[in-house]
Amino acid sequence: MALFRRRKQPASANHDRPADRADLDHLANFARTRRGVEAYLEPRTTVTETTVIMIADDGEWTRRRIDGPEGARRFAHALAIPIYDVRLMGYPQRMRDYNERRKRRPELF
């Protein structure tokens, strides 16, 4: 019987990859076409890379990969929108309300 061992990644390996141009274009378009957009930084996990979620004043949201926390901050600064760390702030209530409206009345979205 053979034993298989999973190789460990070096501790210094950087799992973040730069966002695609399409990711950045989508986020910028969302910010330009909605009111009151704020960015929320979501940390890298074992499943996903670092992402940014943008939430409009009505709770509509979109999420895309970004090239790490500093890249997210630079991007938000370039768009002149506030950015928050979701681990510190949590998700705003308006996002949860929007998700609930979508769930109850999907035909409206």
HELIX and SHEET records of a PDB file:
HELIX    1   1 ARG A   21  THR A   33  1                                  13    
HELIX    2   2 GLY A   68  LEU A   79  1                                  12    
HELIX    3   3 VAL A   86  MET A   89  1                                   4    
HELIX    4   4 GLN A   93  ARG A  104  1                                  12    
HELIX    5   5 PRO A  106  LEU A  108  5                                   3    
SHEET    1   A 4 TRP A  61  ARG A  65  0                                        
SHEET    2   A 4 THR A  51  ILE A  55 -1                                        
SHEET    3   A 4 GLU A  38  GLU A  42 -1                                        
SHEET    4   A 4 ILE A  83  ASP A  85  1                                        
END                                                                             
